[in-house]
Structures are given as structure tokens and as C-alpha cells.
Amino acid sequence: MTEGKDSANRPNRVGRTKQSLAFDQWLDRGLHELFDGVAKEPIPEELLKIIEDDKS
């Protein structure tokens, strides 16, 4: 993620070291690389049915 993106949901980065910020960027990129494809997959119909059944 870039610094400005979703900044309202991130902890305050004032006073953090460059090394700490670099680690955050590295981690964000790695997690996106690993999981963006999975997060974009459609939710299986069976799971949606279980969720809907649980609501009632």
C-alpha cells in the first residue's frame, strides 16, 4: 500500500524510523502479492447459503 492509501485505518506513523516504514511497505506488498488473488475470488454459493441460513 502506498502511504496515503487507507491512512485513516492505519496507526499513526509519526516518529517511526525509515527502517520501520520500509518494513511496513515490504510486508504490505508481500501480503498483497500472496492474497489479493484469493480475496478477489467469488464467495462460494455454499458459504453464502450457510451465512444466510444463520441470519434467520
Secondary structure, 3 states (H helix, E strand, C coil): CCCCCCHHHCCCCCCCCHHHHHHHHHHHHHHHHHHHHHHCCCCCHHHHHHHHHHHC
